Structures are given as structure tokens and as C-alpha cells.
């Protein structure tokens, strides 16, 4: 299989042209100031990725409400007070004709209890299982609060456009607020925002329409959507297909396919069938079924490790872009290398200490990758050989007991 297909430009419905098929998917950076403003570390990190050859780079989740944070040191975009900082970030990340899209998000009930005493959600239903103890108990959003959040998404997108970001991505996956609205397990409202799938998808569609109104028809808007939540009673694949059709009809420019929540983290590749792993991409089979329904450009993220597998996925028309996240944390110029003919297989071994209680919590792996991003932000080379125990020790020194709080991969 020739890799030439990976170098082909992609034209989105809005008319935007992406220079190649490499898509750097969102990863939480944790590199904002303590009061949630962009830093030079982010500027350097995204300048490095722009130089690394990807056609489209998506930021880690930028929160649209300072009262609702997913993690410490999230960037929050509510106003233009720091517009110059955002302009510097955007300028660095759009070098070499690279597109830089801001991912916009609200955590809903996935707000750490160390950051807030109370979270908001469609319904006052806490997260299930052991993970629930890490998060603030939720209360149900009032109708006026829902409309306020829709406005906040739109305002953040408008500011991102003014700052020089070339698009935005709405995060509607992984159990965050919009994903919670979509799920019948988490959304048990009996008003216009809950009940039927049409009602449950209303929040996502209203967020999209508000953003579209504020940024215009020619500005790209993407959506990151779960193929399913993989939870009993949750958002199903059949429902996801219906949402995809609605988003396509609404005019969304790019759909990124993922799956799972932090109660069942399938986006990390856990519990995947062996046949799925052999095909590399975790959600490729779902994307193939979506392709039969809509013509909207698709991105599949998760599991790609060989140039051949990436090229085959594009050539088969199952996906239009190759989503990469963790590989670009340890090899930020991987797209450039592949396009130059590097055909090596990239494997990412799990980051483990050998202590089951620590390794099963999955937080160490997230922290380890954040540390790689911080190294890049400081102008250093990534350190793929960095020992898991050293990573843990470094984090305890800098964060104390907060190290044992849950982290999210986006």
C-alpha cells in the first residue's frame, strides 16, 4: 500500500482545505496558568506540532465556564482579556499552513471535587462506581442555565476565530456535558432537553447552531462524538448514527469518531476485540457504517500505529483523516517522517509501575503523557524512556496528594 494518500489535501464542506490527512487529536495539556490563561509553554508546544507535519491540530479541551473545570490548569475562554496570549498561541500553531482548531468543552459532572463542591449536569445523577468519589456531586441544570451555556460555547468560538484559530471542535464525547445530554443513562429530564433522542440531542445541535451563527458559514466547525458509551442503558451505536445524520444535515464540517466514557474508557483501547486491534483503529468499523449514511468528512482516532494501516484506512474511504494523539506526544514530527517515507511501526507500551492499584487507576499514564507535553513546551525533546516510577515521584513532588485524582485523555 502506497502512503501517497496520506499526503492528499482534504476539502471540507465549508471550503477549507487541509494540506494532508494527519489530524492531531486533542490531549489535555495541563499547561495553563493557575488562573487558567494560556502560557508560552502552549505556544512552544503547538509551534512544535505545526512544524511536525500534521495538516490539522486540535487543542486540548478549552473550558467555556470558569466555574466548571475538568482539571487543574485547564485553559478557560470566557472573554477577550487575554486575546494577545491566544493570538500568540494561534500564530504558532498555524505555521507551515497548519490548521489549528480549538476544542471547546464543559465537563458537566466530570468536574473534580478538589476544584468545586458542586457540578452541573442534565440530571442529578452521580457517576457510577469507584470513579464517582473523585468528582463533585451534580445538580440538574435549570433551563436558563442551559441557554447560558449555549451562549458561552458560541462566544468562545467567536473569540477563538478573532484570535486566529482556524476552526473549532465541539467536544460531545467521553462523558463530558454534551455527551451527558445525549445519554439516556445520565439525562433523565422530562422537559424539552430530555426523553427522546431528538430531545437529548437538542443541546448539541443548539450549541452547533449558536457557534455557526457567530462564526459564519466559511469557518470550520467539527464535532467529536462517541460511537457509543459502551454502558448498559447508555448512548448506543444506533442512536449515535441518528445524531451523525442530524449533524451532517446541519452542516458540520468534520466528525471525529471516538467512544466510551470515563466509567468505561474504550477510547484508550481497553477491552477491544483482537480483530479490532489488528485493524489498528479502534472505531474504524463504526466509521465504515457511518460512511454509508453521510458524506461528511470523518476522522478516526485511536490505535493507528503503522503507516500502512493509516494509508489503508484512507484508501478504503472508511475515514478521511488519521487521528493521532499519544504518538505525537513522544514523536511530534511523526507525520513529517511518514510523509518522507519512514515506514517503521510505532508501538506505545503501557506506562506501568507493576503496582496493580496504581496501574489500574490509569491516572499515571495520563500524567506521564502530560509530562511529555510539558517537556516539549519547555523546548526539550520528549523522553519516551522516562521511567514510570520517576514520573510518579515527579508528580508527587509537584502536586502532592492531587496526583491520585483522575486524569482524562480527552
N, C-alpha and C positions, 0 to 999 in steps of 0.2 A: 504494500500500500504506500503510495507516494504521500508525502506530507505537504505537497503544494496547496491542498485545500485549506490548510490552516493559515495560509498567507493571504487568502482571498478577502477582499473587503466585503462588508455586510451593510446593506442599506436598510434602515429601519423605516417603519410606516410614516414617521414624521419627516423623512427625507434626510436625516442624519446618516453619515457614512462612517462606519467603524473600520479602521485600517486593516484589521485581521481578526481572526476568530478566537483570540485568547481573552478571557474575561477573568480578571482578578476579583474573586468573590469577597464579601465583607468578612473581616475578622475584628473582634474587639481589640482595640489597641491599648486602652488604659493610659493614654499619654496626654490627656488634658491637664490643665491646672487644677488645683484643689477646688477652685470655684468654677470649673467646667468650661474653660476657654481654650481655644486652640493654642498650641505651643510650637516653637521651632522644631521640636522632635517630630511632630506630624509633618511639617513641611519637608524635612530631610527624608523621612520615610517614604513619602509619596513621590518625591523627586526621584528617589532610587527606583521605585516601581515604574515610573514613567520612562525611565532610562532602560528598564529591563525588557521592554518589548511588547507588553500587553496592549491590545487595542483599546480595552475598556477596563478601568479600575474603579471599584466601588469602595467607598469609605466604610469604616466600622460604623455601627449604629450611632447616629446623632439624635439625641433626645429632643423632643419638641416642648417639654414642660419640665422646668427645674424642680418641680415638686415630685416628679416621678422619675427616678433614676434606676437603671438596671444594675449599675455597678459604680464603685468609686471612680472618679476621673473619667466619666463619660463626658463627651462634648455635648453641650446643650445650646440649641439655637432658638432664641425667643425674640431677639431684637437685633438692631444693626450696630450696637455699641462697639462691637469688636470687628467691624466689617473689614478693616485693614488686615487683621490676622487671617480672616477667611480668604481674602484676596491673595495673600501670600501663599496660603495652602493650595488654593486653586491654580495659581500660576505655576507652582512647582509641579503639581500633579497632571497638568495638561501639556507639559513639554513633549516634544517629538510627535506632535499630532495625536497624543493620547487623550482619550475621553476620561474625565473624572466625574463620577456621579456620587452625590451624597445620599447615603441611606438614611431615611427618616423613620423614627421608631418611637413607640411608647411602650413601656414594659407591662402596663396593666398590673396584674397581681404578681408578676415576676420581678418585684422590687424587694431588694434585700432588707431584712429587718434592721440591720445596722445603719441603714440610710433613712428609713422612715418608719413611723409607728403604724401607719395605715396605708394600704394600697387601694387602688380603684380597679374595678373590673365590670364586665357586663352584669354579673350576678355575684352575690356574696358567698362564693364557693371557694374554699381554700384549695391549694394544690394538694394532691394526694400523696401519701407515702412519706418516707423519711425526708424527702426534699422539702416538704412543706414547712418544716421548722426553720428553714433558712430565710423564709420570706414573710413580709408583713401581712397580717390578715386583711383580706379585701372587704370593701363595701361596694354595693352596687352604685353605678353612676346614675345621677339624675339626668333627665332629658336635656336640660340646659347645659350640663357639663359635657354631654356628648357633642352638642353643636359647637361648644367652645374648643374641644379637641380637634374637630374637623377644621375649624378656622386656623388653629395652631399649625396643623400639617401644611395647609396652604400657605400661610405666612412664612414658614421656614423654607419652603420650596422657593418662594419668590425671592427671599434674601439670598439663598444659595445661588440662584441664577444671577442676581446682581453682583455677587462676589466673583463670578467667573466659573463656577461649576457648570459642566456641560450637560447635566441631566440629574434626575433624582430617582431613587428606588424606594418604593413603599415596602416596608417590612411587614408582610402579612403571614409569616411562618413562625415555626419554632415556639409556639405557645405564648408569644407576646400579645399585646392588647387586641390587635386586629384579628389575629388567629383565635383569640378567646371569643370574640364576637362570632366567628364562623363556626365554632364548635358547639354542638348541642349539649355536650357534657359540661361546658363552662358557661354557656349562655342559656339561661333558663328564664329569660324575661318573657312577660306576657303582653308586651306592647309592640310597637312597630319595629323594634330593633331585635326582636327575638321570636322564637317559634319556628316558622317555616324557614327553609333555606333562603328564600327570597328576602325575608326579613333579616336573617342573620348576616347576609352578605351586604346589606344596605350600608353599614358603616364603612366598609372597604370602598364601595362604589362612591359614596358621598365624599370620602377623603380624596379619591382619584379626581372626581369632577371639580372639587374645590381647587385642587392643585392645577388642574388643566385650565380652569378659568383664570388663575393668577399668573401662569407662566406662558400661556399661549399654545397654539397648535404645533408649532415647529420645535418646541423644546421637548426632549425625550423624557418620558416617564416610564419607569419599569416597575414591576411588582415581583416580590419574592413570595412564593406560595407553596404551601405544603401539598404534596401529592396525597397525603393522608396523615392523620395524627398517630396512627398505629396504636390507638387506645379503644378499648371496648366502650361503645356509646359515644365515641368522638367523631370528629370530622372525617368522612370517608372518602375513598377514591372516587366514587360515583358523584358525590357532592362537589369534590374538587373539580371534576370535569365540567360540571354545570357552571361553577364560578369562572373557570377558564373561558367558557363560551361567552359569558357576560362581559368579562374584561376585554376579550377580543372585539366584541361588538362596540364596546365603549371607546376603543381606540388606543389601548395600552400598546406601547412600542416594543417591550421586551419582557418576557416572562422567565424568571429563574425558578427552576423546579427543585424543591428540597423535600424534606419530610421529617416527621417526628416532633416531639416537644421535649422539654427537659424532664418530664415524667417518664418519657420513653424516647431516648435520644438516638433515633435512627439516622439523623444527619451525620453522626460520627462514624457510621458504618457498622455499629453494633447489631448483632442478631440478623445480619444479612445472609441470604441464601448463598451457598457456594457458587451456584451458577451465575448469580448477580455479580459476585466478586470477580469471577473470571472475565466478565464483560467490562470490568473496571468501574464504570459509572454506576452508582447506587440506584439512580432513578431513571435510567435510560429506557427501560421497558415502559414505564409510565409515559415518558416523553413521546415514545413511538405511538402510543394510543392518542395522545393529545394532538400529534401532528395530523392524524386523520380527521380531527374536528375543526382545527383552526389553522390559519396561515401566519399568525403572529410569531415573530422570531422567538426562539426558545434558547435557554441556557440550562445545561445540566451541570450541577456542581457536586463533587464528592466521589472520590475513588479513582480518578484518572491518574495513571502512573507511567504510561508508555506513550511515546509519540504515535506509534502505530494504532493504539486504541483510540487516541484522540482523533486521528485522521479518519479512521473507520467510522466513528460516530458522526462526523461531519459529512462524509461521503454518502452515508446511508440516509441522510436527511432526518435522522432521529433528533438531532439538535443542530442549532445554528452557531452556537458558541460553546467553547470548552471552559467550564468554570473551575478555577484553581484557587485554593486558599492556603492551606498549610505548606504545600510545596514551595510557595512563593515567600514564605517566612524564613526558609532556610536557603533558598536559592532564588533571590528576587529577579534575576535575569534569565530565568528558565525559558520564557517564551523566545527571547532573542537567541538563546543557544539552540533550541529546537528548530527555529526557522533557518539557522545557519547549518543545520544538518546533524546536530547532536542527537543520536538515537538511543542513548542509554536509558535503562529502566530506572525510575526513581521509586524507591521504597522508603516509607517512613515508619520505622519501628515504633511501637508504643513507648511512651515515656513512663517508666515504672521504677519503683523503689524495691519491689519484692515484698513490700508490706501490704497485705490484701486490703486492710481498712483504708489506707491512703490511696492505693491504686484504684479501688472500686469507686471512690468518690469522684473520680475523673477531673477533679479540680487541678491536680498537679500538671496534667497535660496542657490545660488551658494557660496556666501560669507560665509554663516553660515556653510556649509559643509567644506569649506576650513579652517575655524577656528577650526573645529573638528580635521582635519588632523594636523594642527599646534600643537594642544594640545598633540596629540599622539606623534608627532615628538619631543616634549619637555619632553617626558616621563610621561605625565599626562594621566589620564583616560578621555575618551570622556565625554561630558556633554549633553546628549540628551534633558535635560530640559532647556537648555540655551534659555533665552527669546529673541525673535526676535528684540525687541527694543534695548536691551543691545548689541546684535550682531551688529546692525546698528550703535549705538553710538561708539562702539569699532572701527569700521571700519572708521568712520568719523575722529576720533582722529588720527588714524594711516595713513590714506590715503587722508584725506581731500575730495575735490570735486571729486577725481577719483573714489570714491565709486559708483558714479552714472554711471560709464561706464559699458557696458555689460560684463557679465562673461559667460564662457562656461563650460558645464558639461563634455565635451569630446564626 
